[in-house]
Amino acid sequence: MMAIEPPNDHSRKLSRRQVLGAGAGALASGLAGCLTGGGAEAAADDGADGPVAVASFFSFYDFAREIARNTPITVENLVPTGLHGHGWEPDASITRDIIDADAFIHVGPDFQPWADRAIQTLEDDDVDTARINVREGIELESLAASLDRDEEGVGQDRGKDPHFWLDPRRAKQAVDNIAEGLVALAPAAEATLRDNAETYKADVLDRIDADYADIFDRADRNVVQLAAHNAFQYIGTRYGVEMRPLVVNLAASGDVKPSDITAAKAVIEENDIRYIGAGVFETRKPARQLLAETAVEAYYPVTPYAGVREDWVANDWGYEEIADRINMPTFEVVLGNTAPEDAGPDGWNETWRNFE
């Protein structure tokens, strides 16, 4: 099934340049007030004059730039460095980047409200920016915990967990969806785009899948306590481990209740847990509380690939490097497979033990 959503009738559509030249102010007003703070963070490719695709979420920006290597397509990340892609709300200036792009790569409906509003505005104003839905054809897992009534990230898929990309096997379908969309943008580069997608799936996602399976297969413990929001269930489901998030809803900004802390304390005591994971782009306050009030000795980083730090950008880290250098070493430690001082690359323990 094609993941790209092209305009239905080009004779009626406004071009991006027409909108920018004549009606961008009117179009942007459709998003003003509901978008707060942002801008495009460029990522590049081999052809500045070719088609431009902008992505609403870091993971899929990274997939797209890998697929677009050695083609005329430029891929840009709309989420600024240091921000979590799920809870971020850009201001109306981001509209110009979307209008001026040839394609908008998004995570499907009801995950990022600002992206849904942007797509609706493009449709209402007949703008010809194509939409590439990375979630097309992917079966979502049911949530393990009830959600708040106004929980972000569910909508028509209420009761479903949207964080499918943490499962490398489901992520392969997203790579296929992006490849289909980019082929529609640059048909002359089809062979390269498809080859890049197949190589990425085999060399990166299959390898990550095997490495995760090895980590969890070697573990004596099958419970992981995370001082983080409910984003890691796909890893738990795929590899047979119980992920216990401190914040049971889907929003990274979700409040930690006293009952959440009490439940986490019980899990820590019952399972003799000495190390826990903490969300890189979330408050560390509850992790520090568990450190002070339980037998936990340290917390280490986990991330659902929803954003990047400045040092990660400087080192050109993508989904692969974050899996290898952040999540995998932490899972090795919290499961008891490896002592913290032996985990990760040189200096990993010193850098990430009880990180700020």
C-alpha positions in Angstrom: 0.0 0.0 0.0 1.4 3.4 -0.9 2.2 5.6 2.1 2.3 8.8 0.1 -0.9 10.9 0.0 -0.6 13.0 -3.2 -2.9 15.7 -4.2 -6.0 14.3 -5.9 -6.5 17.0 -8.5 -3.4 19.1 -9.5 -5.5 21.4 -11.6 -7.2 22.8 -8.5 -4.1 22.8 -6.2 -2.1 25.9 -5.3 1.6 25.4 -5.8 3.9 26.0 -2.8 5.5 29.0 -4.5 2.0 30.5 -5.2 1.0 30.1 -1.6 4.3 31.6 -0.4 4.2 34.4 -2.8 0.5 35.4 -2.4 -1.3 33.6 0.4 1.2 32.3 3.0 0.0 34.8 5.5 -3.6 33.6 5.2 -2.5 29.9 5.3 -0.2 30.4 8.3 -3.1 32.1 10.2 -4.8 28.7 10.1 -2.1 27.4 12.4 -1.4 30.5 14.4 -2.2 30.2 18.1 -1.9 26.4 18.0 1.8 26.1 17.1 4.4 27.5 19.5 8.1 27.7 18.9 10.2 25.9 16.2 12.1 25.9 13.0 13.6 23.5 10.5 16.9 21.8 11.4 18.6 21.0 8.2 19.9 17.7 7.2 21.4 17.1 4.0 21.8 15.1 1.0 23.5 15.3 -2.3 21.4 17.7 -4.3 20.4 21.2 -3.1 18.3 21.8 -6.2 16.2 18.6 -5.9 13.0 17.8 -4.1 12.8 18.7 -0.4 11.1 16.5 2.2 10.5 17.8 5.8 9.9 15.4 8.7 7.8 16.0 11.8 9.7 13.5 13.9 13.4 12.7 14.4 13.3 8.9 13.8 11.7 9.3 10.4 13.9 12.2 9.4 16.8 9.9 10.1 15.3 7.0 8.1 14.5 9.4 5.2 18.0 10.8 5.0 19.5 7.3 4.9 17.1 6.3 2.1 17.8 9.6 0.2 21.6 9.2 0.2 23.2 9.8 -3.2 19.9 11.1 -4.7 18.8 14.7 -5.4 16.4 14.7 -2.4 17.1 16.9 0.6 15.6 15.8 3.9 15.1 18.3 6.8 14.1 17.7 10.5 11.4 20.1 11.7 12.0 19.4 15.4 14.7 21.6 17.0 17.7 20.0 18.8 17.0 19.2 22.4 13.3 18.9 22.2 11.1 15.8 22.5 9.3 15.3 19.2 6.1 14.0 20.8 5.2 17.0 23.1 6.7 19.8 20.9 4.4 22.4 19.6 5.9 24.8 17.0 4.8 28.3 16.1 3.2 29.3 12.8 6.6 29.9 11.2 7.0 26.2 10.7 4.1 26.4 8.2 6.4 28.0 5.7 8.8 25.1 5.8 6.0 22.6 5.2 4.3 24.6 2.4 7.7 25.1 0.7 8.6 21.4 0.9 7.7 18.9 -1.8 6.7 16.3 0.9 5.8 16.2 4.5 6.8 13.1 6.4 4.6 12.5 9.4 3.7 9.8 11.9 0.1 9.3 11.0 -3.0 10.9 12.5 -3.6 11.6 16.2 0.1 11.5 17.3 1.3 15.1 16.9 -1.7 17.5 17.0 0.3 20.3 15.3 1.1 18.0 12.3 -2.6 17.0 12.0 -3.5 20.7 12.0 -0.8 21.4 9.4 -2.1 18.6 7.1 -5.7 19.8 7.5 -4.6 23.3 6.5 -2.7 22.0 3.4 -5.9 20.2 2.4 -8.2 23.1 3.0 -6.0 25.4 1.0 -5.3 22.9 -1.8 -1.5 23.1 -1.3 0.4 20.5 -3.4 2.8 19.3 -0.7 2.6 15.5 -0.7 2.1 13.7 2.6 4.0 10.6 3.5 2.4 8.7 6.4 5.1 6.5 7.9 2.5 4.5 9.9 0.6 3.2 6.9 -0.1 -0.5 7.2 1.5 -0.9 10.7 -0.5 -2.8 13.3 -0.3 -1.0 16.7 -0.2 -2.7 20.1 -2.9 -2.1 22.7 -1.9 0.0 25.6 -1.0 -1.7 28.8 -2.3 1.1 30.9 -5.4 3.4 30.8 -4.9 6.9 29.5 -6.0 10.2 30.6 -9.1 11.5 28.8 -7.2 14.2 26.9 -4.1 12.0 26.3 -2.0 13.1 23.3 -1.2 10.5 20.8 -4.4 8.4 20.5 -7.5 10.0 18.9 -9.1 7.5 16.5 -6.6 4.9 17.7 -7.5 5.4 21.3 -6.3 2.4 23.3 -3.4 1.9 20.9 0.3 2.6 21.6 1.8 4.8 18.8 5.5 4.2 19.6 5.8 1.4 17.0 9.2 2.5 15.7 10.9 1.2 18.9 10.3 -2.3 17.4 12.9 -2.6 14.6 10.7 -5.0 12.7 7.8 -2.6 12.6 10.3 0.2 11.8 11.1 -1.7 8.6 7.6 -1.0 7.3 8.1 2.7 8.0 11.2 2.6 5.9 9.2 1.0 3.1 6.6 3.7 3.4 9.1 6.5 3.3 10.9 4.9 0.3 7.6 4.7 -1.6 6.9 8.4 -0.9 10.4 9.5 -1.9 10.2 7.5 -5.1 7.1 9.4 -6.0 9.2 12.7 -5.5 12.2 11.5 -7.6 11.2 8.7 -9.9 14.6 8.9 -11.7 16.3 7.9 -8.4 14.0 5.0 -7.8 16.7 2.3 -8.0 19.0 4.1 -5.5 16.1 4.9 -3.1 15.0 1.3 -3.0 18.5 -0.1 -2.7 19.2 2.3 0.2 16.0 1.3 1.9 16.8 -2.4 1.6 20.4 -1.9 2.8 19.2 0.1 5.8 16.7 -2.5 6.8 19.2 -5.3 6.5 22.3 -3.7 7.8 20.8 -1.5 10.5 17.3 -2.6 11.6 17.9 -6.4 11.3 21.2 -6.0 13.2 19.5 -3.9 16.0 16.8 -6.5 16.2 19.4 -9.3 16.7 21.3 -7.3 19.2 18.2 -6.5 21.3 17.2 -10.2 21.2 20.6 -11.2 22.4 20.5 -8.7 25.3 17.1 -9.8 26.5 17.8 -13.5 26.0 20.9 -13.3 28.2 19.0 -11.6 31.0 18.0 -13.4 34.2 15.6 -10.6 35.1 12.6 -9.9 32.9 11.4 -6.6 34.6 12.8 -3.2 33.7 11.8 -0.1 35.8 12.0 3.2 33.9 11.6 6.7 35.3 10.1 7.6 31.9 6.8 7.9 30.1 5.0 4.9 28.5 7.0 4.7 25.3 8.9 1.3 25.5 6.1 -1.3 25.4 7.1 -2.3 21.8 10.5 -3.4 23.0 8.9 -5.3 25.9 6.4 -7.0 23.6 8.9 -8.0 21.0 11.6 -9.3 23.3 9.5 -10.7 26.2 10.4 -8.3 29.0 8.1 -6.3 31.3 8.7 -2.6 30.8 7.5 -0.7 33.9 7.2 3.1 33.0 6.9 5.5 35.9 4.5 7.7 33.9 1.8 5.4 32.6 0.4 7.8 30.0 1.9 8.5 26.6 3.0 12.1 27.0 6.6 12.8 28.0 5.4 15.7 30.1 3.0 13.6 32.0 2.8 14.2 35.8 4.2 11.7 38.2 1.7 10.9 40.9 2.5 9.6 44.4 0.9 6.4 43.5 3.3 6.0 40.6 6.2 6.4 42.9 4.7 3.9 45.3 4.2 1.3 42.5 7.8 1.8 41.3 9.1 1.3 44.8 7.3 -2.0 45.0 8.7 -3.2 41.7 12.2 -2.2 42.7 11.9 -4.1 46.0 10.2 -7.2 44.6 12.8 -7.6 41.9 15.9 -6.5 43.7 16.5 -3.7 41.2 19.7 -1.7 41.6 19.7 0.3 38.3 16.8 2.0 36.4 16.4 3.8 33.2 15.6 7.6 33.0 14.2 9.5 30.0 16.9 11.7 28.4 14.4 14.4 27.4 12.2 14.1 30.6 12.6 15.4 34.1 15.0 13.5 36.2 13.3 14.5 39.5 11.4 11.2 39.9 14.5 9.2 39.1 16.4 11.1 41.8 13.6 10.5 44.2 13.8 6.7 43.6 17.5 6.9 44.0 17.0 8.6 47.4 14.2 6.4 48.7 15.0 2.9 47.4 17.9 0.6 47.0 18.5 1.9 43.5 22.2 2.9 43.1 22.0 4.8 39.8 19.9 5.6 36.8 21.0 5.5 33.1 19.5 7.0 29.9 16.8 5.7 27.7 15.1 7.4 24.8 12.3 6.5 22.3 14.4 8.3 19.5 12.1 11.3 19.7 14.7 13.9 19.8 18.5 14.6 19.8 21.0 16.5 21.9 23.5 18.9 20.5 26.4 16.5 21.0 24.4 13.8 19.2 23.9 16.2 16.2 27.6 17.1 16.3 28.5 13.5 16.1 25.9 12.8 13.4 24.0 10.3 15.5 20.9 8.7 14.1 18.5 6.0 15.1 21.3 3.4 14.9 23.9 5.2 17.0 21.3 6.1 19.7 20.3 2.5 19.9 23.9 1.4 20.2 25.2 4.1 22.5 22.2 4.9 24.7 19.4 2.3 24.9 21.4 -0.9 24.5 24.1 -0.2 27.2 21.3 0.9 29.6 19.3 -2.3 29.0 22.4 -4.4 29.6 22.9 -2.6 33.0 19.3 -2.5 34.2 18.8 -6.2 33.4 22.0 -7.1 35.3 23.8 -8.5 32.2 26.8 -6.1 32.6 28.3 -4.0 35.3 27.9 -0.2 34.6 31.7 0.3 34.3 31.8 -2.3 31.6 28.8 -1.1 29.6 28.9 1.0 26.4 31.9 2.6 24.8 34.8 4.0 26.8 33.6 6.6 29.3 29.9 5.7 29.0 29.4 5.0 32.7 31.1 8.3 33.7 29.0 10.2 31.2 25.6 8.8 31.9 25.5 7.6 35.5 22.9 9.8 37.2 23.1 12.2 34.3 21.7 15.7 34.5 
